[in-house]
Each structure stands twice: as C-alpha cells, then as structure tokens.
C-alpha cells in the first residue's frame, strides 16, 4: 500500500470519528492525529527531534 493510501485511510478514520461524535473537540482531533502520525513514523521516512 502506498504512502498516500495510508494517509487517506488515517484521515478518513479521523473524519468518521468526528462525524460520529467520538471526537468532540479540535484539541482531541489534533491529539489523535499527532498520535497516529507518531505511530506511523515509517509513513514519512523522516524523523524530526
């Protein structure tokens, strides 16, 4: 699976959670996005400190 497809799947999941009110605030959305991106560091192939 390509990198673009992984990002697409991740964003779709976050959008679905937002629409179903599992994510209730922008802060919670950002925290989940950061967590997902951190768990998938191989997506970018680039780690920053």
N, CA, C and O atoms as a Tripos MOL2 file, in Angstrom:
@<TRIPOS>MOLECULE
protein
  196   195    49     0     0
PROTEIN
NO_CHARGES

@<TRIPOS>ATOM
      1 N           0.8540   -1.1800    0.0000 N.3       1 UNK1
      2 CA          0.0000    0.0000    0.0000 C.3       1 UNK1
      3 C           0.8900    1.2300    0.0000 C.2       1 UNK1
      4 O           1.8790    1.2950    0.7290 O.2       1 UNK1
      5 N           0.5320    2.1980   -0.8190 N.am      2 UNK2
      6 CA          1.3160    3.4040   -0.9350 C.3       2 UNK2
      7 C           1.1270    4.3450    0.2410 C.2       2 UNK2
      8 O           0.1540    4.2620    0.9900 O.2       2 UNK2
      9 N           2.0720    5.2240    0.3720 N.am      3 UNK3
     10 CA          2.0440    6.2050    1.4590 C.3       3 UNK3
     11 C           0.7740    7.0500    1.4030 C.2       3 UNK3
     12 O           0.1660    7.3320    2.4360 O.2       3 UNK3
     13 N           0.3770    7.4530    0.2010 N.am      4 UNK4
     14 CA         -0.8120    8.2790    0.0450 C.3       4 UNK4
     15 C          -2.0590    7.5420    0.5360 C.2       4 UNK4
     16 O          -2.9290    8.1510    1.1580 O.2       4 UNK4
     17 N          -2.1520    6.2570    0.2680 N.am      5 UNK5
     18 CA         -3.3000    5.4640    0.7150 C.3       5 UNK5
     19 C          -3.3480    5.3580    2.2370 C.2       5 UNK5
     20 O          -4.4280    5.3690    2.8260 O.2       5 UNK5
     21 N          -2.1850    5.2560    2.8740 N.am      6 UNK6
     22 CA         -2.1340    5.1840    4.3420 C.3       6 UNK6
     23 C          -2.6510    6.4820    4.9560 C.2       6 UNK6
     24 O          -3.4270    6.4640    5.9110 O.2       6 UNK6
     25 N          -2.2070    7.6180    4.3900 N.am      7 UNK7
     26 CA         -2.6850    8.9080    4.8870 C.3       7 UNK7
     27 C          -4.1880    9.0580    4.6430 C.2       7 UNK7
     28 O          -4.9200    9.5480    5.5030 O.2       7 UNK7
     29 N          -4.6260    8.6410    3.4910 N.am      8 UNK8
     30 CA         -6.0440    8.7290    3.1430 C.3       8 UNK8
     31 C          -6.8900    7.9200    4.1270 C.2       8 UNK8
     32 O          -7.9230    8.3950    4.5970 O.2       8 UNK8
     33 N          -6.4540    6.7090    4.4340 N.am      9 UNK9
     34 CA         -7.1840    5.8500    5.3790 C.3       9 UNK9
     35 C          -7.2040    6.4680    6.7790 C.2       9 UNK9
     36 O          -8.2350    6.4590    7.4510 O.2       9 UNK9
     37 N          -6.0610    7.0050    7.2140 N.am     10 UNK10
     38 CA         -5.9700    7.6190    8.5300 C.3      10 UNK10
     39 C          -6.9050    8.8270    8.6370 C.2      10 UNK10
     40 O          -7.6230    8.9740    9.6260 O.2      10 UNK10
     41 N          -6.8930    9.6820    7.6270 N.am     11 UNK11
     42 CA         -7.7460   10.8690    7.6600 C.3      11 UNK11
     43 C          -9.2220   10.5010    7.5850 C.2      11 UNK11
     44 O         -10.0470   11.1410    8.2380 O.2      11 UNK11
     45 N          -9.5710    9.4880    6.8060 N.am     12 UNK12
     46 CA        -10.9610    9.0400    6.7270 C.3      12 UNK12
     47 C         -11.4420    8.5550    8.0880 C.2      12 UNK12
     48 O         -12.5630    8.8520    8.5000 O.2      12 UNK12
     49 N         -10.5900    7.8080    8.7850 N.am     13 UNK13
     50 CA        -10.9540    7.3160   10.1140 C.3      13 UNK13
     51 C         -11.1870    8.4850   11.0720 C.2      13 UNK13
     52 O         -12.1540    8.4710   11.8330 O.2      13 UNK13
     53 N         -10.3210    9.4870   11.0430 N.am     14 UNK14
     54 CA        -10.4830   10.6460   11.9270 C.3      14 UNK14
     55 C         -11.7470   11.4380   11.5720 C.2      14 UNK14
     56 O         -12.4490   11.9150   12.4640 O.2      14 UNK14
     57 N         -12.0350   11.5780   10.2910 N.am     15 UNK15
     58 CA        -13.2540   12.2750    9.8710 C.3      15 UNK15
     59 C         -14.4890   11.5130   10.3400 C.2      15 UNK15
     60 O         -15.4390   12.1110   10.8450 O.2      15 UNK15
     61 N         -14.4720   10.1880   10.1710 N.am     16 UNK16
     62 CA        -15.5990    9.3690   10.6140 C.3      16 UNK16
     63 C         -15.8200    9.4940   12.1230 C.2      16 UNK16
     64 O         -16.9570    9.5990   12.5840 O.2      16 UNK16
     65 N         -14.7270    9.4820   12.8850 N.am     17 UNK17
     66 CA        -14.8410    9.6200   14.3390 C.3      17 UNK17
     67 C         -15.3780   10.9990   14.7230 C.2      17 UNK17
     68 O         -16.1240   11.1220   15.6940 O.2      17 UNK17
     69 N         -15.0090   12.0190   13.9800 N.am     18 UNK18
     70 CA        -15.5020   13.3690   14.2470 C.3      18 UNK18
     71 C         -17.0000   13.4550   13.9440 C.2      18 UNK18
     72 O         -17.7670   14.0160   14.7270 O.2      18 UNK18
     73 N         -17.4060   12.9010   12.8130 N.am     19 UNK19
     74 CA        -18.8170   12.9440   12.4220 C.3      19 UNK19
     75 C         -19.7060   12.1270   13.3500 C.2      19 UNK19
     76 O         -20.8720   12.4680   13.5490 O.2      19 UNK19
     77 N         -19.1680   11.0530   13.9190 N.am     20 UNK20
     78 CA        -19.9640   10.2190   14.8290 C.3      20 UNK20
     79 C         -19.8400   10.6930   16.2800 C.2      20 UNK20
     80 O         -20.3100   10.0280   17.2020 O.2      20 UNK20
     81 N         -19.2070   11.8410   16.4650 N.am     21 UNK21
     82 CA        -19.0580   12.4960   17.7730 C.3      21 UNK21
     83 C         -18.1940   11.7150   18.7480 C.2      21 UNK21
     84 O         -18.2900   11.9250   19.9570 O.2      21 UNK21
     85 N         -17.3470   10.8150   18.2450 N.am     22 UNK22
     86 CA        -16.3730   10.1620   19.1190 C.3      22 UNK22
     87 C         -15.2520   11.1400   19.4510 C.2      22 UNK22
     88 O         -14.6530   11.0710   20.5240 O.2      22 UNK22
     89 N         -14.9770   12.0480   18.5240 N.am     23 UNK23
     90 CA        -14.0380   13.1390   18.7580 C.3      23 UNK23
     91 C         -14.8930   14.3880   18.9470 C.2      23 UNK23
     92 O         -15.6630   14.7690   18.0640 O.2      23 UNK23
     93 N         -14.7460   15.0180   20.1130 N.am     24 UNK24
     94 CA        -15.6630   16.0980   20.4750 C.3      24 UNK24
     95 C         -15.0550   17.5010   20.3840 C.2      24 UNK24
     96 O         -15.7760   18.4920   20.5000 O.2      24 UNK24
     97 N         -13.7440   17.5960   20.1800 N.am     25 UNK25
     98 CA        -13.1340   18.9220   20.1270 C.3      25 UNK25
     99 C         -11.9640   18.9270   19.1480 C.2      25 UNK25
    100 O         -11.4270   17.8810   18.7820 O.2      25 UNK25
    101 N         -11.5910   20.1250   18.7390 N.am     26 UNK26
    102 CA        -10.4530   20.2770   17.8360 C.3      26 UNK26
    103 C          -9.1750   19.7970   18.5200 C.2      26 UNK26
    104 O          -8.3030   19.2110   17.8790 O.2      26 UNK26
    105 N          -9.0710   20.0470   19.8110 N.am     27 UNK27
    106 CA         -7.8870   19.6220   20.5550 C.3      27 UNK27
    107 C          -7.7680   18.0910   20.5430 C.2      27 UNK27
    108 O          -6.6820   17.5470   20.3400 O.2      27 UNK27
    109 N          -8.8820   17.4150   20.7600 N.am     28 UNK28
    110 CA         -8.8800   15.9560   20.7380 C.3      28 UNK28
    111 C          -8.5180   15.4320   19.3420 C.2      28 UNK28
    112 O          -7.7900   14.4480   19.2120 O.2      28 UNK28
    113 N          -9.0250   16.0890   18.3140 N.am     29 UNK29
    114 CA         -8.7080   15.7050   16.9400 C.3      29 UNK29
    115 C          -7.2100   15.8420   16.6790 C.2      29 UNK29
    116 O          -6.5940   14.9470   16.1000 O.2      29 UNK29
    117 N          -6.6350   16.9430   17.0990 N.am     30 UNK30
    118 CA         -5.2060   17.1750   16.9000 C.3      30 UNK30
    119 C          -4.3860   16.1420   17.6660 C.2      30 UNK30
    120 O          -3.4000   15.6220   17.1430 O.2      30 UNK30
    121 N          -4.7850   15.8410   18.9020 N.am     31 UNK31
    122 CA         -4.0650   14.8470   19.6860 C.3      31 UNK31
    123 C          -4.0900   13.4830   19.0050 C.2      31 UNK31
    124 O          -3.0720   12.7930   18.9580 O.2      31 UNK31
    125 N          -5.2470   13.0930   18.4800 N.am     32 UNK32
    126 CA         -5.3450   11.8060   17.7950 C.3      32 UNK32
    127 C          -4.5200   11.8000   16.5150 C.2      32 UNK32
    128 O          -3.8760   10.7990   16.1980 O.2      32 UNK32
    129 N          -4.5320   12.8980   15.7850 N.am     33 UNK33
    130 CA         -3.7580   12.9880   14.5530 C.3      33 UNK33
    131 C          -2.2570   12.8740   14.8520 C.2      33 UNK33
    132 O          -1.5390   12.1450   14.1680 O.2      33 UNK33
    133 N          -1.7940   13.5890   15.8640 N.am     34 UNK34
    134 CA         -0.3850   13.5200   16.2500 C.3      34 UNK34
    135 C          -0.0290   12.1030   16.6820 C.2      34 UNK34
    136 O           1.0300   11.5890   16.3210 O.2      34 UNK34
    137 N          -0.9060   11.4730   17.4500 N.am     35 UNK35
    138 CA         -0.6640   10.1020   17.9030 C.3      35 UNK35
    139 C          -0.5680    9.1460   16.7090 C.2      35 UNK35
    140 O           0.3290    8.3050   16.6560 O.2      35 UNK35
    141 N          -1.4850    9.2780   15.7650 N.am     36 UNK36
    142 CA         -1.4640    8.4120   14.5720 C.3      36 UNK36
    143 C          -0.1910    8.6310   13.7640 C.2      36 UNK36
    144 O           0.4340    7.6710   13.3140 O.2      36 UNK36
    145 N           0.1900    9.8790   13.5790 N.am     37 UNK37
    146 CA          1.4000   10.1730   12.8170 C.3      37 UNK37
    147 C           2.6440    9.6760   13.5450 C.2      37 UNK37
    148 O           3.5910    9.2100   12.9100 O.2      37 UNK37
    149 N           2.6490    9.7710   14.8640 N.am     38 UNK38
    150 CA          3.7800    9.2850   15.6510 C.3      38 UNK38
    151 C           3.8940    7.7700   15.5790 C.2      38 UNK38
    152 O           4.9950    7.2220   15.5270 O.2      38 UNK38
    153 N           2.7510    7.1000   15.5770 N.am     39 UNK39
    154 CA          2.7500    5.6350   15.4980 C.3      39 UNK39
    155 C           3.1570    5.1490   14.1240 C.2      39 UNK39
    156 O           3.5840    4.0040   13.9770 O.2      39 UNK39
    157 N           3.0340    5.9840   13.1260 N.am     40 UNK40
    158 CA          3.3300    5.6150   11.7370 C.3      40 UNK40
    159 C           4.5050    6.4190   11.2080 C.2      40 UNK40
    160 O           4.4330    6.9730   10.1110 O.2      40 UNK40
    161 N           5.5750    6.4890   11.9680 N.am     41 UNK41
    162 CA          6.7370    7.2720   11.5440 C.3      41 UNK41
    163 C           7.2830    6.7830   10.2230 C.2      41 UNK41
    164 O           7.9030    7.5520    9.4880 O.2      41 UNK41
    165 N           7.0640    5.5160    9.9060 N.am     42 UNK42
    166 CA          7.5570    4.9960    8.6480 C.3      42 UNK42
    167 C           6.8360    5.6040    7.4570 C.2      42 UNK42
    168 O           7.3160    5.4950    6.3290 O.2      42 UNK42
    169 N           5.6900    6.2440    7.6840 N.am     43 UNK43
    170 CA          4.9700    6.8850    6.5920 C.3      43 UNK43
    171 C           5.8170    7.9620    5.9500 C.2      43 UNK43
    172 O           5.8940    8.0570    4.7250 O.2      43 UNK43
    173 N           6.4400    8.7590    6.7650 N.am     44 UNK44
    174 CA          7.2000    9.8740    6.2210 C.3      44 UNK44
    175 C           8.6240    9.4820    5.8750 C.2      44 UNK44
    176 O           9.2560   10.0900    5.0110 O.2      44 UNK44
    177 N           9.1210    8.4640    6.5560 N.am     45 UNK45
    178 CA         10.5040    8.0850    6.3300 C.3      45 UNK45
    179 C          11.4610    9.1430    6.8280 C.2      45 UNK45
    180 O          12.6440    9.1370    6.4880 O.2      45 UNK45
    181 N          10.9410   10.0550    7.6370 N.am     46 UNK46
    182 CA         11.7130   11.1930    8.0930 C.3      46 UNK46
    183 C          11.3500   11.4470    9.5450 C.2      46 UNK46
    184 O          10.1860   11.7060    9.8500 O.2      46 UNK46
    185 N          12.3160   11.3780   10.4450 N.am     47 UNK47
    186 CA         12.0310   11.6370   11.8560 C.3      47 UNK47
    187 C          12.6960   12.9390   12.2610 C.2      47 UNK47
    188 O          13.8520   13.1970   11.9260 O.2      47 UNK47
    189 N          11.9420   13.7570   12.9880 N.am     48 UNK48
    190 CA         12.4630   15.0200   13.4660 C.3      48 UNK48
    191 C          12.4600   14.9980   14.9710 C.2      48 UNK48
    192 O          11.5780   14.3980   15.5860 O.2      48 UNK48
    193 N          13.4430   15.6490   15.5750 N.am     49 UNK49
    194 CA         13.5430   15.6990   17.0340 C.3      49 UNK49
    195 C          13.2120   17.0730   17.5240 C.2      49 UNK49
    196 O          13.2380   17.3220   18.7290 O.2      49 UNK49
@<TRIPOS>BOND
     1     1     2 1
     2     2     3 1
     3     3     4 2
     4     3     5 am
     5     5     6 1
     6     6     7 1
     7     7     8 2
     8     7     9 am
     9     9    10 1
    10    10    11 1
    11    11    12 2
    12    11    13 am
    13    13    14 1
    14    14    15 1
    15    15    16 2
    16    15    17 am
    17    17    18 1
    18    18    19 1
    19    19    20 2
    20    19    21 am
    21    21    22 1
    22    22    23 1
    23    23    24 2
    24    23    25 am
    25    25    26 1
    26    26    27 1
    27    27    28 2
    28    27    29 am
    29    29    30 1
    30    30    31 1
    31    31    32 2
    32    31    33 am
    33    33    34 1
    34    34    35 1
    35    35    36 2
    36    35    37 am
    37    37    38 1
    38    38    39 1
    39    39    40 2
    40    39    41 am
    41    41    42 1
    42    42    43 1
    43    43    44 2
    44    43    45 am
    45    45    46 1
    46    46    47 1
    47    47    48 2
    48    47    49 am
    49    49    50 1
    50    50    51 1
    51    51    52 2
    52    51    53 am
    53    53    54 1
    54    54    55 1
    55    55    56 2
    56    55    57 am
    57    57    58 1
    58    58    59 1
    59    59    60 2
    60    59    61 am
    61    61    62 1
    62    62    63 1
    63    63    64 2
    64    63    65 am
    65    65    66 1
    66    66    67 1
    67    67    68 2
    68    67    69 am
    69    69    70 1
    70    70    71 1
    71    71    72 2
    72    71    73 am
    73    73    74 1
    74    74    75 1
    75    75    76 2
    76    75    77 am
    77    77    78 1
    78    78    79 1
    79    79    80 2
    80    79    81 am
    81    81    82 1
    82    82    83 1
    83    83    84 2
    84    83    85 am
    85    85    86 1
    86    86    87 1
    87    87    88 2
    88    87    89 am
    89    89    90 1
    90    90    91 1
    91    91    92 2
    92    91    93 am
    93    93    94 1
    94    94    95 1
    95    95    96 2
    96    95    97 am
    97    97    98 1
    98    98    99 1
    99    99   100 2
   100    99   101 am
   101   101   102 1
   102   102   103 1
   103   103   104 2
   104   103   105 am
   105   105   106 1
   106   106   107 1
   107   107   108 2
   108   107   109 am
   109   109   110 1
   110   110   111 1
   111   111   112 2
   112   111   113 am
   113   113   114 1
   114   114   115 1
   115   115   116 2
   116   115   117 am
   117   117   118 1
   118   118   119 1
   119   119   120 2
   120   119   121 am
   121   121   122 1
   122   122   123 1
   123   123   124 2
   124   123   125 am
   125   125   126 1
   126   126   127 1
   127   127   128 2
   128   127   129 am
   129   129   130 1
   130   130   131 1
   131   131   132 2
   132   131   133 am
   133   133   134 1
   134   134   135 1
   135   135   136 2
   136   135   137 am
   137   137   138 1
   138   138   139 1
   139   139   140 2
   140   139   141 am
   141   141   142 1
   142   142   143 1
   143   143   144 2
   144   143   145 am
   145   145   146 1
   146   146   147 1
   147   147   148 2
   148   147   149 am
   149   149   150 1
   150   150   151 1
   151   151   152 2
   152   151   153 am
   153   153   154 1
   154   154   155 1
   155   155   156 2
   156   155   157 am
   157   157   158 1
   158   158   159 1
   159   159   160 2
   160   159   161 am
   161   161   162 1
   162   162   163 1
   163   163   164 2
   164   163   165 am
   165   165   166 1
   166   166   167 1
   167   167   168 2
   168   167   169 am
   169   169   170 1
   170   170   171 1
   171   171   172 2
   172   171   173 am
   173   173   174 1
   174   174   175 1
   175   175   176 2
   176   175   177 am
   177   177   178 1
   178   178   179 1
   179   179   180 2
   180   179   181 am
   181   181   182 1
   182   182   183 1
   183   183   184 2
   184   183   185 am
   185   185   186 1
   186   186   187 1
   187   187   188 2
   188   187   189 am
   189   189   190 1
   190   190   191 1
   191   191   192 2
   192   191   193 am
   193   193   194 1
   194   194   195 1
   195   195   196 2
@<TRIPOS>SUBSTRUCTURE
     1 UNK1         2 RESIDUE 1 A UNK
     2 UNK2         6 RESIDUE 1 A UNK
     3 UNK3        10 RESIDUE 1 A UNK
     4 UNK4        14 RESIDUE 1 A UNK
     5 UNK5        18 RESIDUE 1 A UNK
     6 UNK6        22 RESIDUE 1 A UNK
     7 UNK7        26 RESIDUE 1 A UNK
     8 UNK8        30 RESIDUE 1 A UNK
     9 UNK9        34 RESIDUE 1 A UNK
    10 UNK10       38 RESIDUE 1 A UNK
    11 UNK11       42 RESIDUE 1 A UNK
    12 UNK12       46 RESIDUE 1 A UNK
    13 UNK13       50 RESIDUE 1 A UNK
    14 UNK14       54 RESIDUE 1 A UNK
    15 UNK15       58 RESIDUE 1 A UNK
    16 UNK16       62 RESIDUE 1 A UNK
    17 UNK17       66 RESIDUE 1 A UNK
    18 UNK18       70 RESIDUE 1 A UNK
    19 UNK19       74 RESIDUE 1 A UNK
    20 UNK20       78 RESIDUE 1 A UNK
    21 UNK21       82 RESIDUE 1 A UNK
    22 UNK22       86 RESIDUE 1 A UNK
    23 UNK23       90 RESIDUE 1 A UNK
    24 UNK24       94 RESIDUE 1 A UNK
    25 UNK25       98 RESIDUE 1 A UNK
    26 UNK26      102 RESIDUE 1 A UNK
    27 UNK27      106 RESIDUE 1 A UNK
    28 UNK28      110 RESIDUE 1 A UNK
    29 UNK29      114 RESIDUE 1 A UNK
    30 UNK30      118 RESIDUE 1 A UNK
    31 UNK31      122 RESIDUE 1 A UNK
    32 UNK32      126 RESIDUE 1 A UNK
    33 UNK33      130 RESIDUE 1 A UNK
    34 UNK34      134 RESIDUE 1 A UNK
    35 UNK35      138 RESIDUE 1 A UNK
    36 UNK36      142 RESIDUE 1 A UNK
    37 UNK37      146 RESIDUE 1 A UNK
    38 UNK38      150 RESIDUE 1 A UNK
    39 UNK39      154 RESIDUE 1 A UNK
    40 UNK40      158 RESIDUE 1 A UNK
    41 UNK41      162 RESIDUE 1 A UNK
    42 UNK42      166 RESIDUE 1 A UNK
    43 UNK43      170 RESIDUE 1 A UNK
    44 UNK44      174 RESIDUE 1 A UNK
    45 UNK45      178 RESIDUE 1 A UNK
    46 UNK46      182 RESIDUE 1 A UNK
    47 UNK47      186 RESIDUE 1 A UNK
    48 UNK48      190 RESIDUE 1 A UNK
    49 UNK49      194 RESIDUE 1 A UNK
